[in-house]
Amino acid sequence: MRIKRIRLVMSLLLACGLIGSGQLAGVEPQPAYAGATQAAKYKVYCVNGRIEIDSHSLDEIRSSRGANVCLLVAAEYESLSDARASAKRFGGVGAPCRCPQ
């Protein structure tokens, strides 16, 4: 029984080594962080009367912060600094704002 477990572990280690080196046909090696490398898209919102920048969707923010939320700018920004620059046109982060009813 113990020998079978050792053989299984050795086989798994060998397969992992082959996958990681790209020598196993049909299987592409991927870095461990491959699924988490998507860049955040920042958006400028009016949340409860104040300008905020967030990377969550409008529905997610409404779900967590209430219905008094709207998107001030239809654009999405790759960097936080670009989103802050856009928010400055409306008074900057924390400035008062109003959602159309």
C-alpha positions in Angstrom: 0.0 0.0 0.0 2.8 2.4 0.9 4.7 1.6 -2.3 1.6 2.5 -4.4 1.3 5.9 -2.7 5.0 6.6 -3.3 4.7 5.6 -6.9 1.6 7.9 -7.2 3.5 10.8 -5.7 6.5 10.3 -7.9 4.3 10.1 -11.0 2.6 13.4 -10.0 5.9 15.1 -9.4 7.2 13.9 -12.8 4.1 15.1 -14.6 4.3 18.5 -12.9 7.9 18.7 -13.9 7.2 17.9 -17.5 4.3 20.4 -17.6 6.4 23.1 -16.1 9.3 22.5 -18.6 6.9 22.4 -21.6 7.9 18.8 -22.5 4.4 17.3 -22.1 2.6 17.3 -25.4 -0.6 19.4 -25.6 -0.1 21.2 -22.3 1.1 24.7 -22.2 3.0 25.9 -19.1 1.5 28.9 -17.3 2.8 31.0 -14.5 1.0 30.5 -11.2 -0.2 34.1 -11.3 -1.6 33.9 -14.9 -5.2 34.2 -13.9 -4.7 37.2 -11.6 -2.8 39.5 -14.0 -5.7 41.4 -15.4 -5.3 45.2 -15.0 -7.9 47.0 -13.0 -10.1 49.5 -15.0 -10.8 52.6 -12.9 -14.0 54.5 -13.2 -15.2 57.8 -11.8 -18.5 57.6 -9.8 -20.8 59.9 -7.8 -21.5 57.9 -4.6 -24.0 59.3 -2.1 -23.2 62.9 -3.2 -19.3 62.6 -3.3 -16.9 61.8 -6.2 -15.1 58.5 -5.9 -12.9 56.3 -8.0 -13.4 52.6 -8.0 -12.6 49.5 -10.1 -15.8 47.7 -9.3 -18.8 47.7 -11.7 -21.7 50.1 -11.3 -23.9 47.2 -10.2 -21.4 46.0 -7.6 -21.1 49.5 -6.1 -24.9 50.0 -6.0 -25.2 46.6 -4.3 -22.8 47.6 -1.5 -23.4 51.4 -1.3 -27.1 51.9 -2.2 -29.0 53.2 -5.1 -27.6 56.8 -5.0 -24.7 55.9 -7.3 -24.0 56.9 -10.9 -21.1 56.9 -13.3 -19.8 60.4 -13.9 -17.6 59.6 -16.9 -18.3 56.8 -19.4 -14.6 56.1 -19.8 -12.5 53.5 -18.1 -8.9 54.3 -17.1 -5.9 51.9 -17.0 -4.2 53.9 -14.2 -5.4 55.4 -11.0 -3.7 58.7 -11.8 -5.6 59.0 -15.1 -8.9 58.5 -13.3 -7.9 61.1 -10.7 -7.1 63.6 -13.4 -10.6 63.0 -14.9 -12.2 63.4 -11.5 -10.5 66.7 -11.1 -12.7 68.1 -13.9 -15.6 67.6 -11.6 -13.9 68.9 -8.5 -11.7 66.0 -7.5 -12.1 62.9 -5.3 -14.4 63.8 -2.4 -16.0 66.8 -4.0 -19.8 67.1 -4.0 -21.6 65.7 -7.0 -25.2 65.0 -8.0 -26.6 62.0 -9.9 -29.4 62.7 -12.4 -32.7 61.5 -11.2 
